Amino acid sequence: MRVGAAALLVFWTLGVGVAAPQSIAQDRRGAEIESTLKRIKLPPGFSIALYAMVPDARTLAVGREGRAIFVGTAEKRASVITPGETKAGSVEPFAPSMKFTMPHGLCFSKDGALFLVERNRVTRFDDAEKTWRDAAANATVVVKAGDLIPRSEESRGHSSRVCRIGPDDKLYISLGQPNNVAPRDKLALYEKTGIGGVIRMNLDGSQREVFATGIRNSVGMAFDTDGSLWFTDNQVDSMGDDRPPGEINRADRAGLNFGFPWYGGGHVRTNEYARAEPPKDVVFPVVETAPHAADLGVMFYRGDMFPKEYKGALFYAQHGSWDRSVPIGARVMVTLAGTTASTPFAEGWNDGSGSYLGRPVDVAELADGSLLVTDDQNGAIYRITYQAP
């Protein structure tokens, strides 16, 4: 089913339609952000610079041909970057004639189709890198509005979807549940629909099934070379500054339960389900992360720019805590291959006084091996590069 009609695109700079793209370097807000980036701490040899200004930038999908980078948000719009050598060539609105509700989830299929997952709809855009300027005319609804989750469960909270195409050529989508702790009278519905879990389906939307359960709110997924799905999970609020931990989990097959709501994070039981018998064979996280740091976008590094110890490493963004007396997070973390230790890779957006100078959301690798990082607080995308000291 085709959606809408093609509309004339205008360039987008700092959220304002203009006749042509403007240089980021000449933007005053960009200059302020560049100044902030001077305080970001990175390992020796690494550097960070402003790549693009994109309003509300959260998720990234990098086209394989290098023609376009798609940027999702938790608002009502998505954007497209035309890459430049060291900075974006232009930033334009994606499908401006279409109406979106939280167009957050973005992922590419092997044949170059872009899947866009909103709060309660999934749309496919074929050959997106080449045809995105006529995106509305090339849109096909995969899951119609109101069929991804029951409308009764629609919420602003925990509805920032993420998606990935698996090695089985199926579409995987995370469905955060819309509560701090899921109420008992919702558990059967959530288990049936995949809310509080990960679902998968064929690329045409058929044969939908629940892949994993017991997940509170995952906003980052990545497949490893062995076919296993790794994902971050944001854990229960209002349990104190130092509990429970956040999670990075691994699902090597369908049908696993990761413990929520019986466990609030790691091995910490929730108050609401403390006396309830948890499911058998709960799978606990591979990596326990800092409590309330809000682990979001995640990826495996496959490039050749970074030193060899980073090959196969898991990079992920910590958005930063809100449910904590002393804020932590607002940084990019790394877990090296074969380890379960998580250490800061890029930090300094947390100014230490309770305020954030930026809030990382997602990470993505460019073809040259450099790393992109989104920041929804500043509406910015950064590029991290490496040159041997």
N, C-alpha and C positions, 0 to 999 in steps of 0.2 A: 504494500500500500504506500503510495507516494504522499508526501506531506508538503503542503504549502506550494509556493512558487518562488522562483528566483527573484532576488531583489538587488538593487544597485548597492554595492558596498562602498563605504567611505572609510578612509583611514582613521585610525584610532590612536590618539596620543593622550595619555593621562585621563582617559575617559571622555575626551571631548572630540567630536567629529571635526576634522580639518581637511583641507583640500589635498595635502600631501604630508607624508611622514616627516617629523621633525627630529633633529639630532638629539639623542639622549644627553650627550655631553653638554648641551647648551641649556638643559632644563635645570632650574634652581633646585628643585626637590632632588633631582638626580645628583647634584653636587653635594647636597647634604648627606645623602646616602653613601656616596663615595668616601666622604670624610669618616662616617661611621665604620666603613669597612677597614679603615686603617688600624682599628683596634681589635680586629678579629684575629685570634691566635690559630695558627695552622702549623703542622709539622714543617721542619726545614725543607726548603725548596718549593713549597706550595705558595700560591698567591690567589687572591680573590678579587674580582672586579664586578662592577655592575654590567649586566648584559642587556637588560630590557626593563622598562617600566610598563607593567601590565596591571590594570586595576583588579584588586581582589585575587591576585594570582595564587593558586593552590596546587593543582595537579598538572602533570606534564605528560604528553605523548609525543615522542620525537619520531618524525617520519623517517623511514629507512633510506629513502633516496636523498635526504638532506634538503628537501625543498621547503618543508614547513614544520613548525613545532606548534602543537595545539595546547592551549592552556585552559584548564577547567577552574570553575569557581563554585562557591556555595551560595551564589546570588542568582541573577537572572540572565547572565551572559557568559559567553566563552570567547576566547580570542585566538588569533593565529599569528605566529611570529614568522616572518621571512628571515631566515638566518643571514647574518653577515659574517665577516671573518673573525672579529673579536667581540662585536656587539650586534644586536638585532638590526637587520636592515629596515624593517618596518613592523608595526604591530597594528592589526586590523581586527574588527569584530568578526566573529564566526556566525554565519547564518543569521544576520540581524533581523530578517523578516520572520523568523521562527520565535515562538515564545517558549522559554525554558524555565523550569523550577529546579534550582540547584543542579546545574549541569556540571557535576563534579567528576564523575568517573569517565576516564578516557583510556582506550587501549586499541592497538592495531592488530588486525588479523594478518596471517601470512601473505594474503593476496592484496594487502594495502587498504582494506576497508577499516574505517575508523568507527568504533562503537562508543557512543556517548550515553552514559547512564545518569539519569536524573533521579530525583527522590522517588519517583513512581512511574518511570517510563524508560525504555531503552530504544535508541534509534541507531541505525547503521547508515554510514555515508561511504559509498563505494569510491575506490580510487581517490581517497580524500586529498592526498598530497597534490594531485593535479587538478582536481575539480572543486576544491573547497570554496572558490569564489562563486560557484553556482551551487552551494551546498544544499539549499532548500529543495532544489529540483532533483538532487541526487539522494534524498533522504528516504529511507525505508524503515517503517516501524517494526521493531523486533518484538517488543513487549509493549502493548498499548497502555496509555495512561490509566492507572487504577488497577493494573493486573500484576505489577511487580510485588506490591504488598497490599493487603486490604486497606481501603481508604480510612477505616477506623483507626489504623495505626500510623497514619501520616503525622509527622511531627517535625519541627525545626531541629530538634535535638537528635543527634546520632543518625542523621540521614545523609551524611556526606558519603556517597557510595564510591567505591573503587572497583575496577575490573581488570582482568587479565585474560589473555587467551592461553589456554594450557597446551602442553605437548600433545594432548589428545584432540586438539583443534576444537575444544569446547570453550564457551564463554563462562568465566567464573566471576561472580559478583558478591561482594560482602554486603550484608544487610544488618546494620547496627540496630539493636533494640532500643526503643525510645524512652527508656527509664534509667534511673540510677541503678536500681535493682529490680529485675523483672518480677511483677506480682504473680502469685501462684495461679490465679485464674486465667492468666495469659499463656502459661507454659505450653499447653497442648496446641494452641493456635500457632505459637512461635515455632514449635518443633515441626509442625506440618508445613508451614510456609517458608521456613528457613530464616525467619527473623531471629537475630542473635546467632548468626552463623554465616556460612558461605554456601551459595547455590551454584549450580552449573547447568548449562543447557547447550543444545546445538546452536550454531550461529544463526539459524533462522528462528530461534526461540522455541523449538520443539524439544521434547524429552527433558523437560526441566526436572531437576531432582535436588535434594538437599545433600550437599557434599560434606559439610562439617557443622557441628552444633557446639553449644557451650561457649560462645564467643560474645563478649559484651558489645564491643564497638571497634571493629578493625577498619583502619583508614590507610592501610598500606599492605600490598601483597606483591610477591615476586616468586617466580619459579626458578629453582636451581637446575643445574645441568642433569641431575638424576631424576628430574620430573617431579620432585616434591615441592609442595607449596609452602612458602614461608610467609608469615604475616604478623604484623604488630597488633596489639590489642590494648585498648585503654581501659583501665580498671576502676573499681568502685570508689566513689567520692565519699567524703565525710567520715573517714575511718582514722583520721589523724595524719600528721605530717609525714610519717615514715612507714605507713602501711596503707594498702597493700602495694607490692611492686607492680610495675608495668610488665608487659610480656612480649617476647618474640617467640612465636610458635612454629612448629613444622608439622605438616600433614603429608604423610607419604602414601596415603590411601584414603578412600572415601569411608564415611561412617564413624569418624573419630569424634569424641566429645571432649572439649577443653575446659569443662568444669564450671562455667558460669551458669546460673547464679549461686550455686552452692559454695563456690570459691570466688572470692572477690579479686584475686590476683595471686599468682604463685600458689602457695599452700595455705593462704590466709582465708579462713571461712568468713562468709558474710554474716552479719548479725541476724538478718532476716531468715537465713536458712541454716543457722548454726546447729539446730537440733534435727534437721532433716537428713536422711540418708542420701549421700550423693550417688550418682550413677557409678556403676562399676567401670574399671579401666579408664578413669579420667586421665587424659594426657596433660602433663604439666609442661611449662615452657622450657625451651632450650636455653633461653637467656632471660634472666630476670633483670629488669631495668629500673631506673630511679623512680620512686613513687611519685605519681601525679605529674611526671614530666611531659606527658602527652606524646607518646611515640606515634608518628604518622607514616609518611611515605618511606618506602624501603626499596632497595635494589641491590643486585649483585654486580660487582665491578668486573667487567670483561675486557676492558681496554688495555692499551699498551703504553699510555702516557705516564701513568703513575709507577712508582717503584714496584718491583716484582712481588714484594710482600703483600701488596694490596690486591693482587690478582685473586679473584673469587671472593673478595671480602664483601661483607654485608654492610652497606651504608644506609643509615636511616635518619630522618629528621625528627627532632624533639621540638614540639611547638611551644612548650613552656607551661609551667603549672599555673593554676588559678586557685586550686583548693589546697593551699599550703601557706603557712605563715611566712616562710622564707622561700621565695620563688626559686625554682631550679628549671633547667632545660634551656630552651631557646638556643639550640645548637645542633650541629650535625655530628652524629656518633658513628663509630665503626666497630665491627666485630670481625677480626681477621679469620680467614678460612681455617677450619680445624680447631677453633677455640670457642669458648663460651663467655669470654670476657668482652665487655663493652666499654670503650674508652672514647673521650671527646676527640673529634677530628677538627672541627671548626667551631670555635666558641668566642663569645664576647658580646653577643646581643643582649645578654642579661647584665645590666649595669650594676647589679649588686645592691641597689637601693630600693628594690621592689618594682622597678619599671623595666620594660623591655624596649630595646632600640630596634628590634626586629623579631619576627617569629617564623622560623623555617617550617615548611609544610611538606615539601616533596623534594626528591632527588632524582635526577635522570642523567644518563650518559650520552654525550655527543659522539659522533663517529670518530673524532680525533682523540677520544679518551678523556676529554675534560668533563667536568661534573657541573651540571646545572642544579641550582637550589632555589626554590620559590620562597617568598616571604609575603604572606597575605597582609601583615600589618602595614608594610610600606608599599604594597603593590609593586613589588620588584622581583626580578630574577637575577641571580648572581652566577658567575662562571668561575670555577676553581680549576687552575692549571698547575702543572708541575714542570720545573726546570732544575736539573741537578745542580746543587750548590757548587 
